[in-house]
Amino acid sequence: MFRTTGKCLCEKRLLWIMKMVNILAGNRILRCLHLLLCCLLCEAGDETVTLQEVEGTTITLHTGITGIQSDAKIQWIYGPEKAEETILFSQVFKGETVTEISERFKERLQLDRISGALTIRNISRNDSGVYLFQVLTGRFSSRTFSVSVYAPVSAPVIRNQRGHRSVISTEPCFLLCSVENGEDVNLSWYRENERISTTSNTDLSVPLNLSLQLHHDKNTNTYICVSANPVSYKTSSLSITQLCYHTSGKTKDSHSLLPALISAGLFILLIILLTLGFWLKRKKHQEKSEELTYADVNIKAHTAERDKEEENSTVTDGEVERDSVVYSHVMRSK
């Protein structure tokens, strides 16, 4: 994505050409010719190419020139707001091509000496700014690039703003779309292909939020929330029934009380189960105690009966013995 605008860089070009002229020529006439050429170029204006790129990608700044002479001097200048620092300078010295690259872009720049195109690898948001290309062969050429680098936009998240999904048919449903804010990020709601609302905020520390109010008669439509910046976009779509559906109930309070009623019912059931368990355990303990008491009573009864039988047996034996003595005494008396 790019566009071109007119911009004059006469002062920078003049200084650069004067430097080149001092190296290449020592006579006054040649210097005047180069200065005149520079002024003509400044009056005509300089073409600025605007580029918008995604962070982390590789871009190439094409100069629109082909067939640069092999002994040409090529220079790329960069600055966040205006080109002022040389980041690459390439020339032929003693038959060999010597290219110097600034430490800021070390290992990330590649120059095509045939066209002067500059390739930047792994470009970051800190690399946004103005890039100026200059080449001096038999004639002077330049081109300016305005590069804006953006981070990929985050995907938006849609949620029910009121927290509960069910609403009665006479009330609207409130949805909220949110996304992490960023440079030139905007957030929009679409109904089918129609944009119905949009928002943005220059305060990047604040997330973007955009609400949507829906009524029962619109539930058949599909809604899409879109987050976008100049180089990327993400969407989240839904059918309204996924987050909010209408019911024919008398009041929404009855629906909101349903979870509470379920919880209360479960609590009561738990109390009943605990009480029943305690009662069964107590009953079992009582039955066991009664069994032990009954057994003890039986043992005591058997013991008493046995003692009584032994006592009766003792009494009977004494009587027999006493009767025998009386009988013997009577017999002797006779």
C-alpha positions in Angstrom: 0.0 0.0 0.0 1.5 3.3 -1.0 0.7 6.8 -2.3 2.9 9.6 -3.6 3.0 13.3 -2.7 5.2 16.2 -3.7 8.0 17.3 -1.3 11.1 19.5 -1.8 14.4 18.5 -0.2 16.5 21.2 -1.8 18.6 22.0 1.2 19.7 18.4 1.9 20.1 17.6 -1.7 22.2 20.8 -2.2 24.5 19.9 0.7 24.9 16.3 -0.5 25.6 17.3 -4.1 28.1 19.9 -3.1 29.9 17.2 -1.2 29.9 14.9 -4.2 31.0 17.7 -6.5 33.9 18.6 -4.3 35.1 15.0 -4.5 34.5 14.5 -8.2 35.3 17.9 -9.7 37.7 20.7 -9.0 36.6 23.4 -11.4 34.0 26.1 -10.8 32.0 25.5 -13.9 31.1 21.9 -13.0 30.1 22.9 -9.5 27.8 25.6 -10.9 26.2 23.1 -13.3 25.4 20.7 -10.5 24.0 23.4 -8.3 21.8 24.5 -11.1 20.6 21.0 -11.6 19.8 20.7 -7.9 17.7 23.9 -7.9 15.8 22.7 -11.0 15.0 19.4 -9.2 13.9 21.2 -6.1 11.5 23.4 -8.0 10.0 20.4 -9.6 9.5 18.8 -6.2 10.4 15.3 -4.9 8.1 12.3 -5.1 7.3 10.8 -1.7 6.1 7.2 -1.5 4.0 6.3 1.6 4.3 2.7 2.8 2.3 1.0 5.6 3.7 -2.3 6.8 3.1 -5.0 9.4 5.7 -5.3 12.2 8.1 -8.2 11.8 7.9 -8.5 8.0 10.5 -7.8 5.3 10.0 -4.8 3.0 11.8 -3.4 0.0 11.9 0.3 -0.9 11.9 0.4 -4.7 13.5 3.5 -6.3 12.0 3.2 -9.7 15.5 3.3 -11.3 17.1 0.6 -13.4 20.6 0.2 -14.6 22.6 2.4 -12.2 26.2 2.7 -13.2 28.6 0.3 -11.4 30.7 3.2 -10.1 27.8 5.2 -8.8 27.7 6.5 -5.2 24.5 5.4 -3.4 23.3 6.7 -0.1 20.2 6.0 2.1 19.3 8.5 4.8 16.8 7.9 7.6 15.0 9.8 10.4 11.9 9.3 12.5 10.4 12.6 11.3 12.9 13.7 8.6 15.8 12.1 6.9 19.0 13.2 8.7 21.1 10.1 9.5 23.0 8.1 6.9 22.2 4.4 7.4 23.8 3.1 4.3 26.6 4.4 2.0 27.9 2.4 -1.0 30.7 3.3 -3.4 33.3 1.8 -5.6 36.8 2.3 -4.2 39.9 1.1 -6.1 37.8 -1.3 -8.1 36.0 -2.8 -5.1 32.5 -2.0 -3.9 32.5 -0.8 -0.3 29.2 -0.6 1.6 28.9 0.9 5.1 25.8 0.2 7.2 24.9 2.0 10.5 24.8 0.0 13.7 21.1 0.6 14.1 20.3 -1.5 11.0 23.3 -3.9 11.1 22.5 -7.3 9.5 19.1 -6.1 8.4 19.8 -4.0 5.3 20.5 -5.3 1.8 21.2 -3.0 -1.2 20.6 -3.7 -4.8 23.2 -1.6 -6.6 21.6 -2.0 -10.0 18.4 -0.3 -8.9 19.4 1.2 -5.6 16.5 -0.6 -3.9 16.8 -1.1 -0.1 15.5 -4.2 1.6 14.8 -4.0 5.4 14.4 -7.3 7.2 12.4 -7.8 10.4 11.1 -4.2 10.4 9.8 -2.9 13.7 7.6 0.0 14.8 10.8 1.8 15.8 11.8 1.8 12.2 8.8 4.0 11.2 9.9 7.3 9.6 11.3 9.0 6.5 13.8 7.2 4.2 15.7 9.2 1.5 17.4 7.6 -1.4 20.2 9.5 -3.3 22.4 8.4 -6.1 25.0 10.3 -8.1 26.3 9.0 -11.4 26.3 11.1 -14.5 23.2 12.7 -13.0 21.6 13.1 -9.6 18.5 11.1 -8.6 16.5 10.9 -5.3 13.4 9.5 -3.9 11.7 9.8 -0.5 9.8 7.2 1.4 7.5 7.6 4.4 7.2 4.3 6.2 4.6 3.5 8.9 5.0 0.2 10.7 2.1 -1.2 12.8 1.7 -4.2 15.1 -1.0 -6.8 14.0 -4.3 -5.9 15.5 -5.8 -8.1 18.2 -9.0 -10.1 17.7 -12.1 -8.5 19.3 -14.1 -10.3 22.1 -17.9 -10.2 22.3 -19.7 -10.7 25.6 -23.1 -10.0 27.1 -22.9 -6.7 28.9 -25.6 -7.5 31.5 -24.2 -10.9 32.4 -27.4 -13.0 31.9 -28.4 -14.5 28.5 -32.2 -14.6 28.9 -34.3 -11.5 28.6 -38.0 -11.1 28.1 -39.3 -10.2 24.6 -40.1 -6.6 25.5 -36.6 -5.7 26.6 -33.4 -5.2 24.5 -30.2 -7.3 24.7 -27.0 -5.5 25.4 -23.7 -6.8 23.8 -20.2 -5.4 24.3 -17.3 -5.8 21.9 -13.8 -5.1 23.3 -10.3 -5.1 21.8 -6.8 -4.1 22.9 -6.1 -0.6 21.7 -3.2 0.3 19.4 -1.9 2.9 17.0 -4.7 3.8 14.5 -6.9 1.0 15.7 -10.7 1.3 15.3 -13.5 -1.0 16.4 -16.7 -1.4 14.4 -20.0 -3.3 14.5 -21.5 -4.6 11.3 -24.9 -6.0 10.6 -24.3 -8.3 7.6 -22.2 -6.0 5.4 -23.5 -2.7 6.8 -21.4 -0.8 9.4 -23.7 0.5 12.1 -21.2 1.9 14.6 -17.5 2.6 15.1 -15.1 4.0 17.7 -11.4 4.7 18.3 -9.3 6.3 21.1 -5.9 8.0 20.9 -5.2 6.9 24.5 -3.5 3.6 23.8 -3.6 2.5 27.5 -7.4 2.2 27.4 -9.1 -0.8 25.7 -11.6 0.0 23.0 -15.2 -0.9 23.8 -18.3 -0.7 21.6 -21.7 -1.7 22.8 -24.7 -2.9 20.7 -28.3 -2.9 21.7 -30.6 -5.5 20.0 -34.3 -6.1 20.1 -36.4 -9.2 19.7 -37.3 -8.5 16.1 -33.6 -8.4 15.0 -32.6 -11.8 16.3 -32.5 -13.3 12.9 -29.6 -11.1 11.7 -25.9 -12.0 12.0 -23.6 -9.3 13.6 -19.9 -8.9 13.2 -17.4 -7.0 15.3 -14.3 -5.9 13.4 -11.0 -4.5 14.8 -8.7 -2.9 12.3 -5.6 -0.8 11.7 -4.1 0.3 8.3 -2.3 -3.0 7.8 -4.5 -5.7 9.4 -7.9 -6.6 10.7 -9.6 -9.3 12.8 -13.3 -10.2 13.1 -15.6 -11.9 15.6 -19.1 -12.9 14.4 -22.1 -14.4 16.1 -25.7 -15.2 15.8 -27.5 -13.3 18.5 -28.9 -16.5 20.1 -25.3 -17.5 21.1 -25.1 -14.8 23.8 -28.6 -13.5 24.2 -32.1 -15.1 23.6 -35.5 -13.8 24.4 -38.2 -15.7 26.3 -41.9 -15.2 26.9 -41.7 -15.2 30.7 -43.6 -12.6 32.7 -40.5 -11.1 34.3 -36.8 -11.5 34.0 -36.6 -11.8 37.7 -38.0 -15.3 37.5 -35.1 -16.3 35.2 -32.5 -14.6 37.3 -33.9 -16.4 40.4 -33.6 -19.8 38.8 -29.9 -20.4 39.7 -30.6 -19.3 43.3 -33.6 -21.7 43.5 -31.5 -24.6 42.2 -28.7 -23.8 44.7 -31.3 -23.7 47.5 -32.8 -27.0 46.5 -29.5 -28.7 46.4 -28.6 -27.3 49.8 -31.9 -28.6 51.3 -31.4 -32.0 49.7 -27.9 -32.1 51.2 -29.4 -31.3 54.7 -32.0 -34.1 54.3 -29.4 -36.6 53.3 -27.2 -35.7 56.2 -30.2 -35.9 58.6 -31.3 -39.3 57.2 -27.8 -40.6 57.5 -27.5 -39.5 61.1 -30.9 -41.0 62.0 -30.0 -44.4 60.4 -26.7 -44.4 62.3 -28.5 -43.7 65.6 -31.2 -46.3 65.0 -28.6 -48.9 64.2 -26.8 -48.0 67.5 -30.0 -48.3 69.5 -30.8 -51.7 68.0 -27.4 -53.0 68.9 -27.8 -51.7 72.5 -31.2 -53.4 72.7 -29.8 -56.7 71.5 -27.0 -56.6 74.2 -29.6 -55.8 76.9 -31.9 -58.6 75.9 -29.1 -61.1 75.9 -28.0 -60.0 79.4 -31.6 -60.4 80.7 -31.8 -63.9 79.3 -28.5 -64.8 80.9 -29.7 -63.5 84.2 -33.0 -65.4 83.9 -31.3 -68.7 83.1 -28.9 -68.2 86.1 -31.8 -67.5 88.5 -33.7 -70.5 87.3 -30.7 -72.7 87.7 -30.1 -71.5 91.2 -33.7 -72.2 92.1 -33.6 -75.7 90.8 -30.4 -76.4 92.8 -32.1 -75.0 95.9 -35.2 -77.2 95.4 -33.0 -80.2 94.8 -31.2 -79.5 98.1 -34.5 -79.2 100.0 -35.8 -82.5 98.6 -32.7 -84.4 99.6 -32.9 -83.1 103.2 -36.5 -84.1 103.5 -35.8 -87.6 102.2 -32.9 -87.9 104.6 -35.1 -86.7 107.5 -37.9 -89.1 106.6 -35.5 -92.0 106.5 -34.3 -91.2 110.1 -37.9 -91.0 111.4 -38.8 -94.2 109.7 -35.8 -96.0 111.2 -36.7 -94.7 114.7 -40.3 -95.9 114.4 -39.2 -99.3 113.4 -36.9 -99.7 116.3 -39.6 -98.7 118.7 -41.7 -101.5 117.5 
